[in-house]
Amino acid sequence: MAVKGTRHSEEQIIATLKQGEAGLTTAELCRQHGVTEQTYCRWKTKYGGM
């Protein structure tokens, strides 16, 4: 069974997280980038320190 690839590169994910730090709401970010809030929170946990 193959593991599903990601739609977003690490650079895109980090850019999205920086927008969140700049003050955009989580709901707005998720709508703009086509991800769920659960995915956004997972990204924050994984890439938050970068």
C-alpha distance matrix in Angstrom:
0.0 3.8 6.7 9.3 12.5 15.8 18.7 21.4 22.3 23.8 27.2 26.8 25.7 28.7 31.0 30.0 30.8 34.1 35.0 34.5 36.8 39.3 39.8 37.6 36.5 32.8 32.9 34.4 31.8 28.9 30.5 31.2 27.8 25.8 24.0 24.5 26.8 24.1 22.2 25.6 26.3 23.0 24.0 27.5 26.4 24.2 26.6 29.8 31.6 31.3
3.8 0.0 3.8 6.3 8.9 12.5 15.4 18.0 18.8 20.4 23.7 23.4 22.5 25.5 27.7 27.0 27.9 31.1 32.1 31.8 34.1 36.4 37.1 35.0 34.1 30.6 30.9 32.0 29.2 26.5 28.2 28.5 25.0 23.3 21.7 22.6 25.0 22.5 20.2 23.4 24.4 21.1 21.6 25.2 24.4 21.9 23.9 27.3 29.1 28.4
6.7 3.8 0.0 3.8 6.4 9.5 12.7 15.0 15.8 17.2 20.6 20.2 19.1 22.0 24.4 23.5 24.3 27.5 28.6 28.2 30.4 32.8 33.5 31.5 30.6 27.1 27.6 28.7 25.9 23.3 25.2 25.6 22.0 20.5 18.6 19.5 21.6 19.1 16.6 19.7 20.7 17.4 17.8 21.4 20.6 18.2 20.2 23.6 25.4 24.9
9.3 6.3 3.8 0.0 3.8 6.7 9.4 12.2 13.7 15.5 18.7 17.8 16.9 20.2 22.1 21.0 22.2 25.4 26.1 25.9 28.4 30.6 31.2 28.8 28.0 24.6 24.8 25.7 23.0 20.3 21.9 22.2 18.7 17.0 15.5 16.7 19.3 17.2 14.5 17.6 19.2 16.2 16.4 20.1 20.0 17.8 19.3 22.6 24.8 24.1
12.5 8.9 6.4 3.8 0.0 3.8 6.7 9.1 10.1 12.3 15.3 14.6 14.1 17.3 19.1 18.5 19.9 22.8 23.7 23.9 26.3 28.3 29.2 27.0 26.7 23.5 23.9 24.4 21.4 19.1 20.8 20.5 16.8 15.8 14.6 16.6 19.0 17.4 14.1 16.6 18.5 15.7 14.9 18.7 19.0 16.4 17.3 20.7 22.8 21.6
15.8 12.5 9.5 6.7 3.8 0.0 3.8 5.6 7.2 9.5 12.3 11.1 10.6 13.9 15.6 14.8 16.3 19.2 19.9 20.2 22.6 24.5 25.5 23.3 23.1 20.0 20.6 20.9 17.7 15.7 17.6 17.1 13.3 12.8 11.5 13.8 16.1 14.9 11.3 13.3 15.6 13.1 11.9 15.7 16.5 14.1 14.6 17.8 20.1 18.8
18.7 15.4 12.7 9.4 6.7 3.8 0.0 3.8 6.8 9.9 11.6 9.6 9.9 13.5 14.2 13.3 15.6 18.2 18.3 19.0 21.8 23.1 24.0 21.5 21.5 18.8 19.0 18.7 15.7 13.8 15.1 14.2 10.5 10.1 9.9 12.9 15.5 15.3 11.7 13.2 16.2 14.5 12.8 16.4 18.0 16.0 15.8 18.6 21.2 19.6
21.4 18.0 15.0 12.2 9.1 5.6 3.8 0.0 3.8 6.6 8.0 5.9 6.4 9.9 10.6 10.1 12.4 14.7 15.2 16.2 18.6 20.0 21.2 19.0 19.5 17.0 17.8 17.3 13.9 12.8 14.5 13.1 9.3 10.3 9.9 13.0 14.9 15.0 11.2 11.6 14.7 13.2 10.7 13.9 15.9 13.8 12.9 15.7 18.0 16.2
22.3 18.8 15.8 13.7 10.1 7.2 6.8 3.8 0.0 3.8 5.3 5.2 6.3 8.7 9.9 10.7 12.6 14.4 15.6 17.0 18.7 20.2 22.0 20.4 21.3 19.1 20.5 19.8 16.1 15.6 17.6 15.8 12.3 13.8 13.3 16.2 17.6 17.4 13.6 13.6 16.2 14.4 11.4 14.3 16.0 13.3 11.8 14.9 16.6 14.2
23.8 20.4 17.2 15.5 12.3 9.5 9.9 6.6 3.8 0.0 3.8 5.4 5.0 6.1 8.5 9.8 10.6 12.3 14.3 15.4 16.6 18.4 20.5 19.5 20.5 18.3 20.3 19.9 16.1 16.1 18.6 16.9 13.6 15.5 14.3 16.7 17.3 17.0 13.4 12.7 14.7 12.9 9.5 11.8 13.3 10.5 8.5 11.7 12.9 10.5
27.2 23.7 20.6 18.7 15.3 12.3 11.6 8.0 5.3 3.8 0.0 3.8 5.5 5.2 6.1 8.6 10.0 10.6 12.5 14.4 15.4 16.5 19.0 18.1 19.8 18.3 20.4 19.2 15.5 16.2 18.4 16.1 13.3 15.9 15.4 18.2 18.6 19.0 15.5 14.2 16.4 15.4 11.7 13.3 15.5 13.1 10.2 12.6 13.6 10.5
26.8 23.4 20.2 17.8 14.6 11.1 9.6 5.9 5.2 5.4 3.8 0.0 3.8 5.5 5.1 6.2 8.7 9.9 10.7 12.6 14.4 15.3 17.3 15.7 17.2 15.6 17.2 15.9 12.3 12.9 14.8 12.4 9.5 12.2 12.1 15.2 15.9 16.8 13.4 12.0 14.9 14.3 10.8 12.7 15.4 13.6 11.2 13.2 15.1 12.6
25.7 22.5 19.1 16.9 14.1 10.6 9.9 6.4 6.3 5.0 5.5 3.8 0.0 3.8 5.4 5.1 6.3 8.7 10.0 10.8 12.6 14.4 16.0 14.6 15.5 13.4 15.4 14.9 11.1 11.3 14.1 12.5 9.5 11.8 10.6 13.0 13.2 13.6 10.3 8.7 11.3 10.7 7.1 9.0 11.7 10.1 8.0 10.0 12.4 10.6
28.7 25.5 22.0 20.2 17.3 13.9 13.5 9.9 8.7 6.1 5.2 5.5 3.8 0.0 3.8 5.4 5.1 6.2 8.7 9.8 10.6 12.4 14.7 14.2 15.7 14.2 16.8 16.1 12.4 13.6 16.4 14.6 12.2 15.0 13.8 15.8 15.3 15.9 13.0 10.6 12.4 12.2 8.3 8.8 11.6 10.1 6.8 8.1 9.8 7.5
31.0 27.7 24.4 22.1 19.1 15.6 14.2 10.6 9.9 8.5 6.1 5.1 5.4 3.8 0.0 3.8 5.5 5.1 6.4 8.8 9.9 10.6 13.0 12.3 14.4 13.6 16.0 14.4 10.9 12.8 15.0 12.5 10.8 14.2 13.9 16.3 15.9 17.3 14.6 11.9 14.3 14.8 11.1 11.4 14.7 13.7 10.5 11.1 12.8 10.4
30.0 27.0 23.5 21.0 18.5 14.8 13.3 10.1 10.7 9.8 8.6 6.2 5.1 5.4 3.8 0.0 3.8 5.4 5.2 6.5 8.9 9.9 11.3 9.8 11.3 10.1 12.2 11.0 7.3 9.1 11.5 9.6 7.9 11.2 10.6 12.8 12.3 14.1 11.6 8.8 11.5 12.5 9.3 9.7 13.3 13.1 10.6 10.8 13.5 12.1
30.8 27.9 24.3 22.2 19.9 16.3 15.6 12.4 12.6 10.6 10.0 8.7 6.3 5.1 5.5 3.8 0.0 3.8 5.4 5.0 6.4 8.7 10.2 9.7 10.8 9.5 12.6 12.2 8.8 10.5 13.6 12.4 11.0 13.8 12.3 13.5 12.1 13.4 11.5 8.1 9.7 11.0 7.8 6.9 10.5 10.8 8.2 7.4 10.3 9.5
34.1 31.1 27.5 25.4 22.8 19.2 18.2 14.7 14.4 12.3 10.6 9.9 8.7 6.2 5.1 5.4 3.8 0.0 3.8 5.3 5.0 6.2 8.9 9.4 11.7 11.6 14.7 13.5 10.5 13.1 15.7 13.9 13.1 16.3 15.5 16.9 15.4 17.1 15.2 11.8 13.2 14.6 11.5 10.1 13.5 13.7 10.5 9.2 10.9 9.6
35.0 32.1 28.6 26.1 23.7 19.9 18.3 15.2 15.6 14.3 12.5 10.7 10.0 8.7 6.4 5.2 5.4 3.8 0.0 3.8 5.4 4.9 6.7 6.2 9.0 9.6 12.1 10.3 7.7 11.0 12.9 11.0 11.1 14.5 14.2 15.7 14.4 16.8 15.3 11.8 13.7 15.8 12.9 11.9 15.6 16.2 13.4 12.2 14.4 13.4
34.5 31.8 28.2 25.9 23.9 20.2 19.0 16.2 17.0 15.4 14.4 12.6 10.8 9.8 8.8 6.5 5.0 5.3 3.8 0.0 3.8 5.3 5.4 5.0 6.5 6.7 10.0 9.2 7.0 9.9 12.4 11.6 11.8 14.5 13.4 14.0 12.0 14.3 13.5 9.7 11.0 13.6 11.5 9.7 13.3 14.8 12.6 10.8 13.5 13.4
36.8 34.1 30.4 28.4 26.3 22.6 21.8 18.6 18.7 16.6 15.4 14.4 12.6 10.6 9.9 8.9 6.4 5.0 5.4 3.8 0.0 3.8 5.4 7.3 9.2 9.9 13.4 12.7 10.8 13.7 16.2 15.3 15.3 18.1 17.0 17.4 15.0 17.0 16.2 12.4 12.9 15.3 13.1 10.5 13.7 15.2 12.7 10.0 11.9 12.1
39.3 36.4 32.8 30.6 28.3 24.5 23.1 20.0 20.2 18.4 16.5 15.3 14.4 12.4 10.6 9.9 8.7 6.2 4.9 5.3 3.8 0.0 3.8 6.2 9.3 11.2 14.1 12.5 11.1 14.6 16.4 14.9 15.6 18.8 18.4 19.2 17.2 19.6 18.8 15.0 16.0 18.5 16.1 14.0 17.3 18.6 15.8 13.6 15.2 14.7
39.8 37.1 33.5 31.2 29.2 25.5 24.0 21.2 22.0 20.5 19.0 17.3 16.0 14.7 13.0 11.3 10.2 8.9 6.7 5.4 5.4 3.8 0.0 3.8 6.3 9.0 11.6 10.3 10.0 13.3 14.9 14.2 15.5 18.2 17.7 18.0 15.7 18.5 18.3 14.6 15.5 18.5 16.7 14.5 17.9 19.7 17.5 15.1 17.2 17.4
37.6 35.0 31.5 28.8 27.0 23.3 21.5 19.0 20.4 19.5 18.1 15.7 14.6 14.2 12.3 9.8 9.7 9.4 6.2 5.0 7.3 6.2 3.8 0.0 3.8 6.5 8.4 6.6 6.5 10.0 11.2 10.6 12.3 14.8 14.6 15.1 13.2 16.4 16.2 12.7 14.3 17.3 15.7 14.2 17.8 19.4 17.5 15.7 18.4 18.3
36.5 34.1 30.6 28.0 26.7 23.1 21.5 19.5 21.3 20.5 19.8 17.2 15.5 15.7 14.4 11.3 10.8 11.7 9.0 6.5 9.2 9.3 6.3 3.8 0.0 3.8 5.4 5.2 6.3 8.6 10.0 10.8 12.4 14.0 13.4 12.9 10.6 14.0 14.5 11.3 12.5 15.9 15.1 13.6 16.9 19.1 17.9 16.0 19.1 19.6
32.8 30.6 27.1 24.6 23.5 20.0 18.8 17.0 19.1 18.3 18.3 15.6 13.4 14.2 13.6 10.1 9.5 11.6 9.6 6.7 9.9 11.2 9.0 6.5 3.8 0.0 3.8 5.5 5.2 6.1 8.6 10.0 10.6 11.7 10.3 9.4 6.9 10.2 10.8 7.8 9.1 12.5 12.0 11.0 14.1 16.3 15.6 14.2 17.7 18.3
32.9 30.9 27.6 24.8 23.9 20.6 19.0 17.8 20.5 20.3 20.4 17.2 15.4 16.8 16.0 12.2 12.6 14.7 12.1 10.0 13.4 14.1 11.6 8.4 5.4 3.8 0.0 3.8 5.5 5.2 6.2 8.7 10.1 10.3 9.6 8.5 7.0 10.8 11.7 9.6 11.4 14.5 14.4 14.1 17.1 19.1 18.6 17.7 21.2 21.7
34.4 32.0 28.7 25.7 24.4 20.9 18.7 17.3 19.8 19.9 19.2 15.9 14.9 16.1 14.4 11.0 12.2 13.5 10.3 9.2 12.7 12.5 10.3 6.6 5.2 5.5 3.8 0.0 3.8 5.5 5.2 6.2 8.7 9.9 10.3 10.7 9.9 13.6 13.6 11.3 13.7 16.6 15.7 15.4 18.8 20.4 19.3 18.4 21.8 21.7
31.8 29.2 25.9 23.0 21.4 17.7 15.7 13.9 16.1 16.1 15.5 12.3 11.1 12.4 10.9 7.3 8.8 10.5 7.7 7.0 10.8 11.1 10.0 6.5 6.3 5.2 5.5 3.8 0.0 3.8 5.4 5.2 6.1 8.3 8.3 9.4 8.8 12.2 11.3 8.6 11.5 13.9 12.4 12.5 16.1 17.2 15.8 15.3 18.7 18.3
28.9 26.5 23.3 20.3 19.1 15.7 13.8 12.8 15.6 16.1 16.2 12.9 11.3 13.6 12.8 9.1 10.5 13.1 11.0 9.9 13.7 14.6 13.3 10.0 8.6 6.1 5.2 5.5 3.8 0.0 3.8 5.5 5.3 5.6 5.0 5.8 6.2 9.5 8.7 7.1 10.3 12.4 11.6 12.5 15.6 16.6 16.1 16.1 19.7 19.6
30.5 28.2 25.2 21.9 20.8 17.6 15.1 14.5 17.6 18.6 18.4 14.8 14.1 16.4 15.0 11.5 13.6 15.7 12.9 12.4 16.2 16.4 14.9 11.2 10.0 8.6 6.2 5.2 5.4 3.8 0.0 3.8 5.6 5.3 6.8 8.0 9.2 12.5 11.9 10.8 14.0 16.0 15.3 16.3 19.4 20.3 19.6 19.7 23.3 22.8
31.2 28.5 25.6 22.2 20.5 17.1 14.2 13.1 15.8 16.9 16.1 12.4 12.5 14.6 12.5 9.6 12.4 13.9 11.0 11.6 15.3 14.9 14.2 10.6 10.8 10.0 8.7 6.2 5.2 5.5 3.8 0.0 3.8 5.8 8.2 10.5 11.7 14.8 13.4 11.8 15.3 17.1 15.4 16.5 19.9 20.3 19.0 19.3 22.5 21.5
27.8 25.0 22.0 18.7 16.8 13.3 10.5 9.3 12.3 13.6 13.3 9.5 9.5 12.2 10.8 7.9 11.0 13.1 11.1 11.8 15.3 15.6 15.5 12.3 12.4 10.6 10.1 8.7 6.1 5.3 5.6 3.8 0.0 3.8 5.7 9.0 10.7 13.1 10.8 9.8 13.5 14.5 12.7 14.5 17.7 17.6 16.4 17.3 20.5 19.4
25.8 23.3 20.5 17.0 15.8 12.8 10.1 10.3 13.8 15.5 15.9 12.2 11.8 15.0 14.2 11.2 13.8 16.3 14.5 14.5 18.1 18.8 18.2 14.8 14.0 11.7 10.3 9.9 8.3 5.6 5.3 5.8 3.8 0.0 3.8 7.0 9.8 11.8 10.0 10.2 13.8 14.5 13.6 15.8 18.5 18.5 18.1 19.2 22.7 21.9
24.0 21.7 18.6 15.5 14.6 11.5 9.9 9.9 13.3 14.3 15.4 12.1 10.6 13.8 13.9 10.6 12.3 15.5 14.2 13.4 17.0 18.4 17.7 14.6 13.4 10.3 9.6 10.3 8.3 5.0 6.8 8.2 5.7 3.8 0.0 3.8 6.6 8.2 6.2 6.9 10.3 10.9 10.5 12.8 15.2 15.4 15.6 16.6 20.2 19.9
24.5 22.6 19.5 16.7 16.6 13.8 12.9 13.0 16.2 16.7 18.2 15.2 13.0 15.8 16.3 12.8 13.5 16.9 15.7 14.0 17.4 19.2 18.0 15.1 12.9 9.4 8.5 10.7 9.4 5.8 8.0 10.5 9.0 7.0 3.8 0.0 3.8 5.2 5.2 6.4 8.8 9.9 10.8 12.5 14.5 15.5 16.2 16.9 20.6 21.0
26.8 25.0 21.6 19.3 19.0 16.1 15.5 14.9 17.6 17.3 18.6 15.9 13.2 15.3 15.9 12.3 12.1 15.4 14.4 12.0 15.0 17.2 15.7 13.2 10.6 6.9 7.0 9.9 8.8 6.2 9.2 11.7 10.7 9.8 6.6 3.8 0.0 3.8 5.4 4.9 6.2 8.6 9.8 10.4 12.4 14.2 15.0 14.8 18.6 19.5
24.1 22.5 19.1 17.2 17.4 14.9 15.3 15.0 17.4 17.0 19.0 16.8 13.6 15.9 17.3 14.1 13.4 17.1 16.8 14.3 17.0 19.6 18.5 16.4 14.0 10.2 10.8 13.6 12.2 9.5 12.5 14.8 13.1 11.8 8.2 5.2 3.8 0.0 3.8 5.4 5.2 6.2 8.7 9.8 10.7 12.4 14.1 14.4 18.0 19.3
22.2 20.2 16.6 14.5 14.1 11.3 11.7 11.2 13.6 13.4 15.5 13.4 10.3 13.0 14.6 11.6 11.5 15.2 15.3 13.5 16.2 18.8 18.3 16.2 14.5 10.8 11.7 13.6 11.3 8.7 11.9 13.4 10.8 10.0 6.2 5.2 5.4 3.8 0.0 3.8 5.4 5.0 6.2 8.6 9.9 10.5 11.8 12.9 16.5 17.0
25.6 23.4 19.7 17.6 16.6 13.3 13.2 11.6 13.6 12.7 14.2 12.0 8.7 10.6 11.9 8.8 8.1 11.8 11.8 9.7 12.4 15.0 14.6 12.7 11.3 7.8 9.6 11.3 8.6 7.1 10.8 11.8 9.8 10.2 6.9 6.4 4.9 5.4 3.8 0.0 3.8 5.4 5.1 6.2 8.7 9.9 10.2 10.5 14.2 14.8
26.3 24.4 20.7 19.2 18.5 15.6 16.2 14.7 16.2 14.7 16.4 14.9 11.3 12.4 14.3 11.5 9.7 13.2 13.7 11.0 12.9 16.0 15.5 14.3 12.5 9.1 11.4 13.7 11.5 10.3 14.0 15.3 13.5 13.8 10.3 8.8 6.2 5.2 5.4 3.8 0.0 3.8 5.4 4.9 6.3 8.7 9.9 9.4 13.1 14.6
23.0 21.1 17.4 16.2 15.7 13.1 14.5 13.2 14.4 12.9 15.4 14.3 10.7 12.2 14.8 12.5 11.0 14.6 15.8 13.6 15.3 18.5 18.5 17.3 15.9 12.5 14.5 16.6 13.9 12.4 16.0 17.1 14.5 14.5 10.9 9.9 8.6 6.2 5.0 5.4 3.8 0.0 3.8 5.4 5.1 6.2 8.5 9.3 12.7 14.0
24.0 21.6 17.8 16.4 14.9 11.9 12.8 10.7 11.4 9.5 11.7 10.8 7.1 8.3 11.1 9.3 7.8 11.5 12.9 11.5 13.1 16.1 16.7 15.7 15.1 12.0 14.4 15.7 12.4 11.6 15.3 15.4 12.7 13.6 10.5 10.8 9.8 8.7 6.2 5.1 5.4 3.8 0.0 3.8 5.4 5.1 5.6 7.1 10.5 11.0
27.5 25.2 21.4 20.1 18.7 15.7 16.4 13.9 14.3 11.8 13.3 12.7 9.0 8.8 11.4 9.7 6.9 10.1 11.9 9.7 10.5 14.0 14.5 14.2 13.6 11.0 14.1 15.4 12.5 12.5 16.3 16.5 14.5 15.8 12.8 12.5 10.4 9.8 8.6 6.2 4.9 5.4 3.8 0.0 3.8 5.5 5.4 4.5 8.3 9.7
26.4 24.4 20.6 20.0 19.0 16.5 18.0 15.9 16.0 13.3 15.5 15.4 11.7 11.6 14.7 13.3 10.5 13.5 15.6 13.3 13.7 17.3 17.9 17.8 16.9 14.1 17.1 18.8 16.1 15.6 19.4 19.9 17.7 18.5 15.2 14.5 12.4 10.7 9.9 8.7 6.3 5.1 5.4 3.8 0.0 3.8 5.9 5.6 8.3 10.6
24.2 21.9 18.2 17.8 16.4 14.1 16.0 13.8 13.3 10.5 13.1 13.6 10.1 10.1 13.7 13.1 10.8 13.7 16.2 14.8 15.2 18.6 19.7 19.4 19.1 16.3 19.1 20.4 17.2 16.6 20.3 20.3 17.6 18.5 15.4 15.5 14.2 12.4 10.5 9.9 8.7 6.2 5.1 5.5 3.8 0.0 3.8 5.9 7.9 9.1
26.6 23.9 20.2 19.3 17.3 14.6 15.8 12.9 11.8 8.5 10.2 11.2 8.0 6.8 10.5 10.6 8.2 10.5 13.4 12.6 12.7 15.8 17.5 17.5 17.9 15.6 18.6 19.3 15.8 16.1 19.6 19.0 16.4 18.1 15.6 16.2 15.0 14.1 11.8 10.2 9.9 8.5 5.6 5.4 5.9 3.8 0.0 3.8 5.6 5.7
29.8 27.3 23.6 22.6 20.7 17.8 18.6 15.7 14.9 11.7 12.6 13.2 10.0 8.1 11.1 10.8 7.4 9.2 12.2 10.8 10.0 13.6 15.1 15.7 16.0 14.2 17.7 18.4 15.3 16.1 19.7 19.3 17.3 19.2 16.6 16.9 14.8 14.4 12.9 10.5 9.4 9.3 7.1 4.5 5.6 5.9 3.8 0.0 3.8 5.6
31.6 29.1 25.4 24.8 22.8 20.1 21.2 18.0 16.6 12.9 13.6 15.1 12.4 9.8 12.8 13.5 10.3 10.9 14.4 13.5 11.9 15.2 17.2 18.4 19.1 17.7 21.2 21.8 18.7 19.7 23.3 22.5 20.5 22.7 20.2 20.6 18.6 18.0 16.5 14.2 13.1 12.7 10.5 8.3 8.3 7.9 5.6 3.8 0.0 3.8
31.3 28.4 24.9 24.1 21.6 18.8 19.6 16.2 14.2 10.5 10.5 12.6 10.6 7.5 10.4 12.1 9.5 9.6 13.4 13.4 12.1 14.7 17.4 18.3 19.6 18.3 21.7 21.7 18.3 19.6 22.8 21.5 19.4 21.9 19.9 21.0 19.5 19.3 17.0 14.8 14.6 14.0 11.0 9.7 10.6 9.1 5.7 5.6 3.8 0.0
